[in-house]
Amino acid sequence: MKGASTLLVVVAAVAVIIDTANVCSETVAAQRSNVGGVNGRVGATKSGEVVPPESATIYVLYSNQMESARFSHGNDNDTASGQFHYYLNNLLEKNKELKSLQKRVHHNPQPGDANQMAAYYLQSVDEALTRVRSWLTKHPDRSWQLKTIAPDAQGFWSAEGLQPGGYSVVVRGRLPGYDADWEEEVDLAAGRTISLPLTRPRFFRHE
């Protein structure tokens, strides 16, 4: 009887372990179904081929929430993306050199103007990203709103575990001979993974 009693205890313990494992796996599955991901490739298309960057950093910034299966698309300055665009627009608006250059280009464009305008824009993007990181340091509860990823040697990258909502994807990097910037917006529903090709830089400056 004692052996039978011991056996029953062992069987009960195993059943508890199995039930616990099942609950854990169900919890993990539920958590995974509530988050999504964004992946893609960064580079530049040349002669039908994608030229990967020599170096790049991908910034995935949360912009707005998803409500009742719909995206708000509101200008929320209380998010990482909202802060980024707020700082970027202000920096560009207050850049007197850029304003002067834009006026002159309208009347008397010069060969190097596009390169200089790109340089001003890229500098502003870098400064805006720096300010966003500083803002997140002051708001650690929102640190999840910015993911920083490095692509592989071929330019492929992936951001996983993203909360549903709108995102801005900003890439800063260098192509052979160029300093470049890629930007895109994406709406991410729960449980989805979106592929986002980034093969057309928004701005690039010849170095």
Summary of the structure (lengths in Angstrom):
residues: 207
radius of gyration: 24.0
end to end distance: 85.1
largest distance: 101.6
contacts: 582
relative contact order: 0.23
helix: 43%
strand: 33%
